[in-house]
Amino acid sequence: MAATTTICLEPEVKELLNGLKIHPQESYNSVVKRLATNAYDWEPLSEESIKQIEEGLRDYREGKFFTHEEVWGEIEKERRGRTGKTKVEECTE
């Protein structure tokens, strides 16, 4: 048997909940239950994953990373290395 509880929501929060409804008649209970269920982490991170994340953060703080531009620059070097031309140049021949 379901118990009834009254809660106070700011109008903005109610609008957010309305926007999350799958269909107009979905109850707020259903929306909140779905949100709460999805918020729970059923598969916590393994010790190995945590260590890898910590290592990545340490590398980042130490400046051991490549920028987006550097990565694409390396990709372009590889592409040019094979044919001597960029992909655009290859496609326009």
DSSP file (Angstrom, degrees, kcal/mol; ACC not computed):
  #  RESIDUE AA STRUCTURE BP1 BP2  ACC     N-H-->O    O-->H-N    N-H-->O    O-->H-N    TCO  KAPPA ALPHA  PHI   PSI    X-CA   Y-CA   Z-CA
    1    1 A M              0   0    0      0, 0.0     2,-0.3     0, 0.0     0, 0.0   0.000 360.0 360.0 360.0 130.6    0.0    0.0    0.0
    2    2 A A        -     0   0    0      1,-0.0     2,-0.3     0, 0.0     0, 0.0  -0.554 360.0-142.1 -79.9 138.1    1.4    3.4   -1.0
    3    3 A A        -     0   0    0     -2,-0.3     2,-0.5     2,-0.0    -1,-0.0  -0.772  16.3-128.0 -96.2 145.9    1.8    6.1    1.6
    4    4 A T        +     0   0    0     -2,-0.3     2,-0.4     2,-0.0     0, 0.0  -0.815  27.2 179.4 -97.9 131.7    1.0    9.7    0.6
    5    5 A T        -     0   0    0     -2,-0.5     2,-0.5     2,-0.0    -2,-0.0  -0.998  18.3-143.5-130.3 134.5    3.6   12.4    1.3
    6    6 A T        -     0   0    0     -2,-0.4     2,-0.3     2,-0.0    -2,-0.0  -0.838  20.9-176.6 -98.4 132.0    3.2   16.0    0.5
    7    7 A I        -     0   0    0     -2,-0.5     2,-0.5     2,-0.0    -2,-0.0  -0.917  23.7-126.5-125.6 155.7    6.3   17.9   -0.6
    8    8 A C        -     0   0    0     -2,-0.3     2,-0.4     0, 0.0    -2,-0.0  -0.888  29.0-174.5-102.8 123.9    6.9   21.5   -1.5
    9    9 A L        -     0   0    0     -2,-0.5    -2,-0.0     4,-0.0     0, 0.0  -0.922  27.2-118.7-118.5 143.1    8.4   22.2   -4.9
   10   10 A E    >>  -     0   0    0     -2,-0.4     4,-2.1     1,-0.1     3,-0.6  -0.505  34.4-113.7 -69.2 148.7    9.6   25.5   -6.4
   11   11 A P  H 3> S+     0   0    0      0, 0.0     4,-2.1     0, 0.0     5,-0.2   0.851 117.6  55.7 -54.2 -35.8    7.7   26.2   -9.6
   12   12 A E  H 3> S+     0   0    0      2,-0.2     4,-2.0     1,-0.2     5,-0.1   0.886 107.0  49.2 -64.9 -37.8   10.9   25.8  -11.6
   13   13 A V  H <> S+     0   0    0     -3,-0.6     4,-2.5     2,-0.2    -1,-0.2   0.901 109.2  52.2 -68.2 -40.6   11.4   22.3  -10.2
   14   14 A K  H  X S+     0   0    0     -4,-2.1     4,-2.5     1,-0.2    -2,-0.2   0.904 109.5  49.9 -61.7 -40.4    7.8   21.4  -11.0
   15   15 A E  H  X S+     0   0    0     -4,-2.1     4,-2.2     2,-0.2    -1,-0.2   0.888 108.9  52.2 -65.2 -38.8    8.4   22.6  -14.6
   16   16 A L  H  X S+     0   0    0     -4,-2.0     4,-0.9     2,-0.2    -2,-0.2   0.927 110.5  47.9 -61.4 -44.1   11.6   20.5  -14.8
   17   17 A L  H >< S+     0   0    0     -4,-2.5     3,-0.7     1,-0.2     4,-0.5   0.901 109.3  53.5 -63.6 -40.4    9.7   17.4  -13.6
   18   18 A N  H >< S+     0   0    0     -4,-2.5     3,-1.2     1,-0.2    -1,-0.2   0.908 106.8  52.9 -59.2 -40.9    6.9   18.1  -16.2
   19   19 A G  H 3< S+     0   0    0     -4,-2.2    -1,-0.2     1,-0.2    -2,-0.2   0.712 105.9  54.6 -67.8 -20.2    9.6   18.3  -18.9
   20   20 A L  T << S+     0   0    0     -4,-0.9    -1,-0.2    -3,-0.7    -2,-0.2   0.480  80.0 116.8 -92.5  -3.5   10.9   14.9  -17.8
   21   21 A K    <   -     0   0    0     -3,-1.2     7,-0.1    -4,-0.5    -3,-0.0  -0.427  59.1-148.4 -66.7 137.8    7.6   13.1  -18.1
   22   22 A I  S    S+     0   0    0      1,-0.2    -1,-0.2    -2,-0.1    -3,-0.0   0.839  86.7   7.0 -73.5 -34.5    7.5   10.4  -20.8
   23   23 A H  S >  S-     0   0    0      1,-0.0     3,-2.2    -3,-0.0    -1,-0.2  -0.972  85.5-105.6-144.0 155.9    3.8   11.1  -21.4
   24   24 A P  T 3  S+     0   0    0      0, 0.0    -3,-0.0     0, 0.0    -1,-0.0   0.777 117.7  50.9 -56.2 -30.1    1.6   13.9  -20.1
   25   25 A Q  T 3  S+     0   0    0      2,-0.0     2,-0.1    -4,-0.0    -4,-0.0   0.446  78.6 123.4 -89.5   1.2   -0.3   11.6  -17.7
   26   26 A E    <   -     0   0    0     -3,-2.2    -5,-0.1     1,-0.1     2,-0.1  -0.397  64.7-119.7 -63.1 136.5    2.8   10.2  -16.1
   27   27 A S     >  -     0   0    0      1,-0.1     4,-1.9    -2,-0.1     5,-0.1  -0.362  10.6-122.0 -76.0 155.9    2.7   10.8  -12.4
   28   28 A Y  H  > S+     0   0    0      1,-0.2     4,-3.0     2,-0.2     5,-0.3   0.861 114.8  60.9 -63.1 -34.0    5.3   12.8  -10.5
   29   29 A N  H  > S+     0   0    0      1,-0.2     4,-2.5     2,-0.2    -1,-0.2   0.920 105.0  47.1 -57.2 -44.7    5.9    9.6   -8.4
   30   30 A S  H  > S+     0   0    0      2,-0.2     4,-2.3     1,-0.2    -1,-0.2   0.901 112.8  48.8 -65.1 -41.8    6.9    7.8  -11.6
   31   31 A V  H  X S+     0   0    0     -4,-1.9     4,-2.4     2,-0.2    -2,-0.2   0.943 114.2  44.9 -63.6 -48.2    9.2   10.6  -12.7
   32   32 A V  H  X S+     0   0    0     -4,-3.0     4,-2.8     1,-0.2     5,-0.2   0.896 112.5  51.9 -64.5 -40.5   10.9   10.9   -9.3
   33   33 A K  H  X S+     0   0    0     -4,-2.5     4,-2.5    -5,-0.3    -1,-0.2   0.916 110.6  48.4 -61.9 -42.9   11.2    7.1   -9.1
   34   34 A R  H  X S+     0   0    0     -4,-2.3     4,-2.4     2,-0.2    -2,-0.2   0.918 113.1  47.7 -63.3 -44.1   12.9    6.9  -12.5
   35   35 A L  H  X S+     0   0    0     -4,-2.4     4,-1.7     2,-0.2    -2,-0.2   0.919 113.4  47.2 -62.7 -44.6   15.3    9.7  -11.6
   36   36 A A  H  X S+     0   0    0     -4,-2.8     4,-1.0     2,-0.2    -2,-0.2   0.896 112.9  49.1 -66.1 -39.9   16.2    8.2   -8.3
   37   37 A T  H  < S+     0   0    0     -4,-2.5     3,-0.5     1,-0.2    -2,-0.2   0.913 113.0  46.7 -65.6 -42.8   16.7    4.7   -9.9
   38   38 A N  H  < S+     0   0    0     -4,-2.4    -1,-0.2     1,-0.2    -2,-0.2   0.771 107.1  58.7 -70.9 -25.1   18.9    6.2  -12.6
   39   39 A A  H  < S+     0   0    0     -4,-1.7     2,-0.3    -5,-0.2    -1,-0.2   0.747  87.0  90.8 -76.2 -23.0   20.9    8.2  -10.1
   40   40 A Y  S  < S-     0   0    0     -4,-1.0     2,-1.0    -3,-0.5     3,-0.1  -0.581  78.2-133.2 -77.4 132.5   22.0    5.1   -8.2
   41   41 A D        -     0   0    0     -2,-0.3    -1,-0.1     1,-0.2    -2,-0.1  -0.753  24.0-179.6 -88.9 102.4   25.2    3.6   -9.4
   42   42 A W  S    S+     0   0    0     -2,-1.0    -1,-0.2     1,-0.3    -4,-0.0   0.720  78.7  43.8 -75.2 -21.4   24.5   -0.2   -9.7
   43   43 A E  S    S-     0   0    0     -3,-0.1    -1,-0.3     3,-0.0     3,-0.1  -0.769  82.3-159.6-125.9  86.3   28.1   -0.8  -10.9
   44   44 A P        -     0   0    0      0, 0.0     2,-0.0     0, 0.0    -2,-0.0  -0.194  35.3 -85.8 -62.0 158.2   30.6    1.1   -8.8
   45   45 A L        -     0   0    0      1,-0.1     2,-0.1     2,-0.1     0, 0.0  -0.356  44.0-120.8 -65.6 142.4   34.0    1.7  -10.2
   46   46 A S     >  -     0   0    0     -3,-0.1     4,-2.4     1,-0.1     5,-0.2  -0.351  25.1-108.3 -75.8 163.7   36.6   -1.0   -9.6
   47   47 A E  H  > S+     0   0    0      1,-0.2     4,-2.3     2,-0.2     5,-0.2   0.889 122.0  53.6 -58.9 -39.1   39.8   -0.3   -7.8
   48   48 A E  H  > S+     0   0    0      2,-0.2     4,-2.3     1,-0.2    -1,-0.2   0.917 108.3  48.6 -62.8 -44.2   41.7   -0.6  -11.1
   49   49 A S  H  > S+     0   0    0      1,-0.2     4,-2.4     2,-0.2    -2,-0.2   0.908 110.6  51.0 -62.7 -41.8   39.4    2.0  -12.7
   50   50 A I  H  X S+     0   0    0     -4,-2.4     4,-2.6     1,-0.2    -1,-0.2   0.914 110.4  49.4 -62.2 -43.0   39.8    4.4   -9.8
   51   51 A K  H  X S+     0   0    0     -4,-2.3     4,-2.4     1,-0.2    -1,-0.2   0.900 111.0  50.0 -63.2 -40.4   43.6    4.0  -10.0
   52   52 A Q  H  X S+     0   0    0     -4,-2.3     4,-2.3     2,-0.2    -2,-0.2   0.893 111.2  48.6 -66.0 -39.4   43.5    4.7  -13.8
   53   53 A I  H  X S+     0   0    0     -4,-2.4     4,-2.5     2,-0.2    -2,-0.2   0.927 111.8  49.2 -64.5 -45.2   41.4    7.8  -13.3
   54   54 A E  H  X S+     0   0    0     -4,-2.6     4,-2.3     1,-0.2    -2,-0.2   0.899 111.1  50.2 -61.3 -40.4   43.8    9.1  -10.5
   55   55 A E  H  X S+     0   0    0     -4,-2.4     4,-2.6     2,-0.2    -1,-0.2   0.911 110.6  49.6 -63.4 -43.0   46.7    8.4  -12.8
   56   56 A G  H  X S+     0   0    0     -4,-2.3     4,-2.3     2,-0.2    -2,-0.2   0.899 111.2  48.6 -63.0 -41.7   45.0   10.3  -15.7
   57   57 A L  H  X S+     0   0    0     -4,-2.5     4,-2.5     2,-0.2    -1,-0.2   0.889 111.2  50.6 -65.4 -39.0   44.2   13.3  -13.4
   58   58 A R  H  X S+     0   0    0     -4,-2.3     4,-1.8     2,-0.2    -2,-0.2   0.929 110.5  49.2 -63.5 -45.5   47.9   13.3  -12.1
   59   59 A D  H  <>S+     0   0    0     -4,-2.6     5,-3.1     1,-0.2    -2,-0.2   0.913 111.2  50.5 -58.8 -43.2   49.1   13.3  -15.7
   60   60 A Y  H ><5S+     0   0    0     -4,-2.3     3,-1.7     1,-0.2    -2,-0.2   0.936 109.3  49.5 -61.3 -47.6   46.7   16.2  -16.6
   61   61 A R  H 3<5S+     0   0    0     -4,-2.5    -1,-0.2     1,-0.3    -2,-0.2   0.826 111.0  51.1 -61.9 -30.7   47.9   18.2  -13.6
   62   62 A E  T 3<5S-     0   0    0     -4,-1.8    -1,-0.3    -5,-0.2    -2,-0.2   0.392 119.2-111.5 -87.7   3.3   51.5   17.6  -14.7
   63   63 A G  T < 5S+     0   0    0     -3,-1.7     2,-1.6    -4,-0.2    -3,-0.2   0.669  70.1 143.5  78.4  16.4   50.8   18.8  -18.2
   64   64 A K      < +     0   0    0     -5,-3.1     2,-0.3    -6,-0.2    -1,-0.2  -0.571  41.4  91.0 -91.2  74.2   51.2   15.3  -19.7
   65   65 A F        -     0   0    0     -2,-1.6     2,-0.4    -5,-0.1     0, 0.0  -0.968  68.8-117.9-156.1 166.7   48.5   15.5  -22.3
   66   66 A F        -     0   0    0     -2,-0.3     2,-0.1     4,-0.0    -2,-0.0  -0.902  26.4-128.3-111.8 141.0   47.9   16.4  -25.9
   67   67 A T     >  -     0   0    0     -2,-0.4     4,-2.3     1,-0.1     5,-0.2  -0.362  30.2-105.4 -78.1 166.5   45.5   19.2  -27.0
   68   68 A H  H  > S+     0   0    0      1,-0.2     4,-2.3     2,-0.2     5,-0.2   0.911 123.1  51.1 -55.8 -44.9   42.9   18.6  -29.7
   69   69 A E  H  > S+     0   0    0      1,-0.2     4,-2.2     2,-0.2    -1,-0.2   0.884 108.1  51.4 -63.8 -40.1   45.0   20.5  -32.2
   70   70 A E  H  > S+     0   0    0      2,-0.2     4,-2.1     1,-0.2    -1,-0.2   0.908 109.7  49.7 -64.2 -41.8   48.1   18.4  -31.4
   71   71 A V  H  X S+     0   0    0     -4,-2.3     4,-2.1     1,-0.2    -2,-0.2   0.941 113.0  45.6 -63.1 -47.3   46.2   15.2  -31.9
   72   72 A W  H  X S+     0   0    0     -4,-2.3     4,-2.5     1,-0.2    -1,-0.2   0.845 109.5  56.6 -66.4 -32.1   44.7   16.3  -35.2
   73   73 A G  H  X S+     0   0    0     -4,-2.2     4,-2.1    -5,-0.2    -1,-0.2   0.912 108.1  47.2 -62.7 -41.8   48.2   17.6  -36.3
   74   74 A E  H  X S+     0   0    0     -4,-2.1     4,-2.2     2,-0.2    -2,-0.2   0.885 110.7  52.1 -66.3 -38.9   49.6   14.1  -35.7
   75   75 A I  H  X S+     0   0    0     -4,-2.1     4,-2.4     1,-0.2    -2,-0.2   0.928 110.0  48.8 -62.6 -44.2   46.7   12.5  -37.6
   76   76 A E  H  X S+     0   0    0     -4,-2.5     4,-2.8     2,-0.2     5,-0.2   0.887 108.7  53.4 -63.6 -38.7   47.4   14.8  -40.5
   77   77 A K  H  X S+     0   0    0     -4,-2.1     4,-2.3     2,-0.2    -1,-0.2   0.920 109.7  48.9 -60.3 -43.2   51.1   14.0  -40.4
   78   78 A E  H  X S+     0   0    0     -4,-2.2     4,-1.1     2,-0.2    -2,-0.2   0.919 111.9  48.3 -62.6 -43.8   50.3   10.3  -40.6
   79   79 A R  H  X S+     0   0    0     -4,-2.4     4,-1.5     1,-0.2     3,-0.5   0.921 114.1  45.6 -63.5 -44.1   47.9   10.9  -43.6
   80   80 A R  H  X S+     0   0    0     -4,-2.8     4,-2.9     1,-0.2    -1,-0.2   0.839 104.6  64.3 -67.7 -32.2   50.5   13.0  -45.4
   81   81 A G  H  < S+     0   0    0     -4,-2.3    -1,-0.2    -5,-0.2    -2,-0.2   0.826 105.2  44.4 -61.8 -31.9   53.2   10.4  -44.6
   82   82 A R  H  < S+     0   0    0     -4,-1.1    -1,-0.2    -3,-0.5    -2,-0.2   0.913 137.3   6.1 -79.1 -44.5   51.4    7.8  -46.7
   83   83 A T  H  < S-     0   0    0     -4,-1.5    -2,-0.2     2,-0.3    -3,-0.2   0.557  88.7-122.3-118.2 -13.8   50.5    9.8  -49.8
   84   84 A G  S  < S+     0   0    0     -4,-2.9     2,-0.3    -5,-0.4    -4,-0.2   0.476  84.9  90.0  80.5   0.8   52.2   13.2  -49.2
   85   85 A K  S    S-     0   0    0     -6,-0.4    -2,-0.3    -5,-0.1    -1,-0.3  -0.888  79.0-111.4-128.5 157.6   48.8   14.8  -49.6
   86   86 A T     >  -     0   0    0     -2,-0.3     4,-2.4    -3,-0.1     5,-0.2  -0.384  38.1-105.4 -77.6 165.9   46.0   15.8  -47.2
   87   87 A K  H  > S+     0   0    0      1,-0.2     4,-2.3     2,-0.2     5,-0.2   0.890 123.0  53.1 -58.6 -40.0   42.7   13.9  -47.4
   88   88 A V  H  > S+     0   0    0      1,-0.2     4,-1.5     2,-0.2    -1,-0.2   0.925 108.8  48.6 -63.2 -44.0   41.1   16.9  -49.1
   89   89 A E  H  4 S+     0   0    0      1,-0.2     4,-0.4     2,-0.2    -1,-0.2   0.892 111.2  50.9 -63.2 -38.9   43.9   17.0  -51.7
   90   90 A E  H >< S+     0   0    0     -4,-2.4     3,-0.9     1,-0.2    -1,-0.2   0.899 110.8  48.7 -63.9 -40.0   43.4   13.2  -52.3
   91   91 A C  H 3< S+     0   0    0     -4,-2.3    -1,-0.2     1,-0.2    -2,-0.2   0.756 106.9  55.2 -73.9 -24.6   39.6   13.6  -52.7
   92   92 A T  T 3<        0   0    0     -4,-1.5    -1,-0.2     1,-0.2    -2,-0.2   0.432 360.0 360.0 -92.3   2.5   39.8   16.5  -55.2
   93   93 A E    <         0   0    0     -3,-0.9    -1,-0.2    -4,-0.4    -2,-0.1   0.478 360.0 360.0 -78.9 360.0   42.1   14.7  -57.7
